[in-house]
Amino acid sequence: MEDEALELENRRRIYQLLTKYPGMYLREMEKKLGLAVGVLEYNLNYMEKKEILMVEKDGNRVRYFIREGFSYGDKAAVGLLRQEIPRRIVIYLMLHENASFQDVLAQFKISKSTLSFHIKKLTEANIVGSEKDGRATNYRVLDPENTARVFLTYKASFLDSVVDRFAEVWGDMGK
């Protein structure tokens, strides 16, 4: 049935794109593929009904994933880690376990409220955990091995030299 659904060139192109870049938004696909939004939406809806794709709501937006071989946990992690600020926070925390809020803030040129917003999203997704240490709060990645696996498995999806450097450092650490 999947072969029939992918007979059309546009559907094959969408499938190939999402295999390489899981968790893309509609507008990202529109730019990469050069397809009209209506054509793209029609084919995405068709592929979702045929259970080739699955979707993840991200606020008012939708991320698209190939259904085959994609676990629920990976889907949530990739959705967040495709965003630059959460991705960089997680990489920092993987390399600096139990960093305080102030430690993380010092690494990024963002406001306290922006950092709080992203850390809250990462905490709610069970990617990052926190622990009180007196008046300070320290943060760490809850499952660094699995998070590193997600980074390494979907590295091409992130298009980020920071992820490439992380992969090298993580490998050098013998992990």
MOSULDA-V862009 format. One record per helix or strand of 3 or more residues. SS is the DSSP state (A for helix, B for strand). FROM is the first residue (numbers start at 1). LEN is the number of residues. Records with the same first field share a line. If there is no record, write none. Layout:
SS->FROM-LEN, FROM-LEN
This chain:
A->2-4, 9-12, 26-8, 37-13, 72-10, 84-12, 101-7, 112-13, 144-10, 155-4, 161-12
B->53-6, 61-6, 128-6, 136-6
